[in-house]
Amino acid sequence: MCDQDHYDDDLKEYNERAALSRRQFAALGLGAAGAFVLQRPLNAVAVTETDVKITTPDGTCDAYFVHPATGSAAGVLIWPDILGLRPAFRQMGKRLAESGYSVLVVNPFYRSKPAPVIPDGAKFSDPAIRNIVMPMSQQLNATTQVTDAKALVAWLDQQPSVDKKKKIGTMGFCMSGPFTIRTAATAPDRVGAAASFHGGGLTTTGADSPHLLIPQTKAQYLFAIADNDDKRQPESKTILKETLDKAKLQGEVEVYPAAHGWVPTDMEPHDPVQAEKAWGRLLVLFKKALA
């Protein structure tokens, strides 16, 4: 979970990991200067990008919608991490669209303010930034995640660029890892794949633990877990695996040798090598599950 204590405890480790990852990425011949730039997919398709507004039970959600310029494709709903909808997530959405998906990247904090909710380049390690985003994140709960998921999935299904014959995928990061499970449970006949990257709070002791919803879904899963998150809660991966097995659902649960927050390119512990590995697994999942 992205929280103040987590970052206060591990910021030194994150910075060391980030420096090491840049050196590893440079060793691959891509250069340190390009380590934090997403590579375009091979055979990238032309895309159309639009800023959109979507009506929900709680107001109007601003979002970024990017899709292949022609035809229709499987829809994907991306829930950003605690820093919200920003350039790094727009880049991620565009990269996925260039691989042939119609991608909606939402502002999870629309109830509080439109995106971006933080200045460009701001870091969660900055106390002033935490003071902005933490109160907004605390307004979100299981109920808001479900009502938002219903509205956003319904909106995707209204778009000509979304192929309704294909399943929808969803992705979440850090605080929004649980959103993916709740999205899959909210629209089980539409959501065919859910991916969580260094998600927090996926398995808890509460009656509303997200993992308890997995049997109500029909999705295939990817749980990419940070190694320091695994050290804090080593039983979580076992709970996820056992839950998937009991529900007879396909899923990949893997602990990555990277720190919490390693996937988004603008996060301090970003690890480009492990991020590319996770992205590759995501594409495999979507190709298989969003048919």
C-alpha positions in Angstrom: 0.0 0.0 0.0 1.3 3.5 -0.8 1.3 5.1 2.7 3.5 7.6 4.5 5.1 5.1 6.9 6.0 2.8 4.0 7.9 5.5 2.2 9.5 6.8 5.3 10.8 3.4 6.1 12.0 2.4 2.6 13.0 5.6 0.7 16.7 4.8 1.0 16.2 1.3 -0.3 14.0 2.6 -3.1 16.6 5.1 -4.3 19.3 2.4 -4.2 17.1 0.1 -6.2 16.3 2.8 -8.8 19.9 3.6 -9.3 20.8 -0.1 -9.7 17.9 -0.6 -12.2 19.1 2.3 -14.3 22.5 0.8 -14.5 21.0 -2.6 -15.4 18.8 -1.0 -18.1 21.9 0.8 -19.5 23.7 -2.5 -19.7 21.0 -3.7 -22.0 22.1 -1.1 -24.5 19.1 1.2 -24.1 21.1 3.9 -22.2 20.5 5.5 -18.8 18.8 8.5 -20.4 16.1 6.3 -21.9 15.5 4.2 -18.8 12.4 6.0 -17.8 10.9 6.3 -21.3 8.3 3.7 -22.3 9.3 1.9 -25.5 6.7 1.8 -28.2 5.4 -1.7 -29.0 6.6 -3.4 -32.2 4.0 -2.9 -35.0 2.4 -0.1 -32.9 -1.0 0.9 -34.3 -2.1 4.5 -34.8 -4.2 5.7 -32.0 -6.7 8.5 -31.2 -6.4 10.3 -27.8 -9.2 12.2 -26.0 -9.9 13.7 -22.6 -13.4 12.6 -21.6 -15.9 13.1 -18.8 -18.0 10.3 -17.4 -21.1 10.6 -15.2 -21.1 8.5 -12.1 -23.4 8.3 -9.1 -21.0 10.7 -7.3 -20.4 13.3 -10.0 -18.3 13.6 -13.1 -15.1 11.6 -13.5 -12.5 13.1 -15.8 -10.4 10.5 -17.7 -8.1 9.9 -20.6 -9.3 7.7 -23.4 -7.0 6.3 -26.1 -7.8 3.7 -28.7 -6.8 2.4 -32.1 -7.7 5.1 -34.8 -9.7 2.6 -36.8 -12.0 -0.3 -35.9 -12.8 -1.6 -32.4 -10.8 -3.4 -29.8 -11.1 -4.9 -26.3 -11.6 -2.3 -23.6 -9.2 -1.8 -20.7 -9.8 0.2 -17.5 -6.7 1.5 -15.8 -6.9 2.6 -12.2 -3.8 4.8 -11.3 -1.9 4.7 -8.1 -2.1 7.2 -5.2 -0.6 10.1 -7.3 -3.5 9.8 -9.7 -4.0 10.4 -13.4 -0.8 12.1 -14.7 1.6 12.0 -17.7 3.2 8.6 -16.7 -0.2 6.9 -16.7 -1.2 8.6 -20.0 1.9 7.2 -21.5 1.1 3.8 -20.1 -2.4 4.0 -21.5 -1.1 5.1 -24.9 1.4 2.3 -25.0 -1.3 -0.3 -24.3 -3.6 1.2 -27.0 -0.8 1.0 -29.5 -0.8 -2.7 -28.8 -4.4 -2.8 -29.9 -6.7 -2.0 -27.0 -9.2 0.7 -26.2 -7.9 2.1 -22.9 -9.6 4.3 -20.3 -7.3 5.8 -17.6 -9.4 7.4 -14.9 -8.9 10.1 -12.3 -9.8 8.2 -9.1 -9.9 11.4 -7.1 -12.5 13.2 -9.3 -14.7 13.7 -6.2 -12.1 16.0 -4.8 -10.5 17.7 -7.9 -9.9 17.1 -11.6 -6.6 15.6 -12.7 -3.7 16.3 -12.3 -4.1 16.5 -8.6 -0.3 17.0 -8.1 2.3 19.1 -10.0 4.2 17.5 -12.7 7.2 15.7 -11.4 6.0 15.6 -7.8 7.0 12.7 -5.6 5.2 10.8 -2.9 8.2 11.1 -0.7 7.5 14.8 -0.4 5.4 15.5 2.7 3.5 18.2 1.0 2.4 15.8 -1.8 1.4 13.2 0.8 -0.7 15.9 2.5 -2.5 16.4 -0.8 -3.2 12.8 -1.9 -3.6 10.9 1.4 -6.9 12.7 2.4 -8.3 12.1 -1.1 -7.3 8.4 -1.0 -9.0 8.0 2.3 -12.3 9.0 0.8 -12.2 6.0 -1.4 -13.6 2.7 -0.2 -15.2 -0.6 -1.3 -18.5 1.2 -2.1 -17.0 3.9 -4.2 -14.9 1.4 -6.1 -17.9 -0.6 -7.0 -20.1 2.4 -8.0 -17.2 3.8 -10.1 -16.5 0.4 -11.7 -20.2 0.0 -12.8 -20.3 3.4 -14.4 -16.9 3.2 -16.1 -17.4 -0.3 -17.5 -20.9 0.8 -18.8 -19.2 3.9 -20.4 -16.6 1.7 -22.2 -19.4 -0.5 -23.5 -21.1 2.5 -25.1 -18.0 3.4 -27.2 -17.8 2.4 -30.9 -14.1 1.8 -30.5 -14.7 -0.9 -27.8 -15.5 -4.4 -29.2 -18.4 -5.6 -27.0 -17.8 -9.2 -28.3 -14.5 -9.2 -26.4 -14.0 -9.1 -22.6 -12.7 -6.1 -20.8 -9.4 -5.9 -18.9 -8.6 -3.9 -15.8 -5.3 -2.9 -14.2 -4.4 -1.4 -10.8 -1.3 -0.1 -9.0 -0.5 0.2 -5.3 -3.7 1.5 -3.7 -5.8 0.5 -6.7 -4.8 -3.1 -6.8 -8.0 -4.0 -4.9 -10.0 -2.0 -7.4 -9.2 -4.5 -10.1 -10.8 -7.4 -8.1 -13.8 -5.3 -7.2 -14.2 -4.3 -10.9 -14.1 -8.0 -11.9 -16.7 -8.9 -9.3 -18.9 -5.9 -10.2 -19.1 -6.9 -13.9 -18.2 -10.6 -14.0 -19.7 -11.3 -17.4 -17.7 -8.4 -18.9 -14.3 -8.4 -17.2 -12.1 -11.2 -18.4 -8.7 -10.1 -17.0 -7.5 -8.3 -13.9 -3.9 -7.3 -13.2 -2.5 -5.8 -10.0 1.0 -4.4 -9.8 2.5 -4.0 -6.3 -1.1 -3.8 -5.0 -1.8 -3.0 -1.4 -4.5 -4.5 0.8 -5.4 -7.4 -1.6 -5.8 -9.8 1.4 -6.8 -8.6 4.8 -8.5 -10.1 7.8 -11.6 -8.0 7.3 -14.9 -9.3 6.0 -14.5 -6.9 3.0 -11.1 -8.2 2.0 -10.9 -7.9 -1.8 -9.6 -11.5 -2.3 -12.9 -12.8 -0.9 -14.6 -11.5 -4.1 -12.5 -13.6 -6.4 -14.9 -16.5 -6.5 -17.6 -14.1 -7.7 -15.6 -13.3 -10.8 -14.9 -15.0 -14.1 -11.6 -13.3 -14.8 -8.0 -14.5 -15.2 -5.5 -12.7 -12.9 -2.0 -11.4 -12.7 -0.7 -10.4 -9.3 2.7 -8.9 -9.5 4.0 -8.5 -6.0 6.9 -6.3 -4.8 9.5 -8.2 -2.8 9.4 -5.8 0.1 5.6 -6.1 0.2 6.0 -9.8 0.3 8.4 -9.6 3.2 5.8 -7.6 5.2 3.0 -10.0 4.3 4.4 -13.2 3.1 1.2 -15.1 3.5 -0.7 -12.9 1.0 0.7 -14.7 -2.1 -0.4 -18.0 -0.6 -3.9 -16.7 0.1 -4.2 -15.4 -3.4 -3.0 -18.7 -5.0 -5.3 -20.8 -2.8 -8.3 -18.6 -3.5 -7.7 -18.8 -7.2 -7.3 -22.6 -7.0 -10.5 -23.0 -5.0 -12.4 -20.8 -7.4 -11.0 -22.8 -10.3 -9.7 -19.5 -11.9 -6.5 -19.1 -13.8 -4.0 -16.7 -12.3 -0.3 -15.8 -12.0 1.0 -14.8 -8.6 4.7 -13.8 -8.6 7.0 -11.9 -6.3 9.3 -9.6 -8.4 12.8 -8.6 -7.2 11.8 -5.0 -7.1 10.5 -2.5 -4.6 6.9 -1.3 -4.0 6.0 1.1 -6.8 8.5 -0.3 -9.4 6.2 -0.1 -12.5 5.1 3.5 -13.1 8.0 5.3 -14.7 7.8 8.4 -12.5 7.9 6.6 -9.2 11.1 6.7 -7.2 11.6 2.9 -7.0 10.9 2.5 -10.7 12.7 -0.6 -12.0 12.7 -0.6 -15.8 13.9 -4.1 -16.1 11.3 -5.7 -13.9 8.6 -3.2 -15.2 9.2 -4.5 -18.7 8.9 -8.1 -17.5 5.6 -7.3 -15.7 4.4 -5.5 -18.8 5.2 -8.5 -20.9 3.2 -10.8 -18.6 0.3 -8.3 -18.8 0.2 -8.5 -22.6 0.2 -12.3 -22.5 -2.7 -12.2 -20.1 -4.7 -9.8 -22.2 -4.1 -11.7 -25.4 -5.3 -14.9 -23.8 -8.2 -13.6 -21.7 -9.7 -10.7 -23.7 -10.7 -12.7 -26.8 
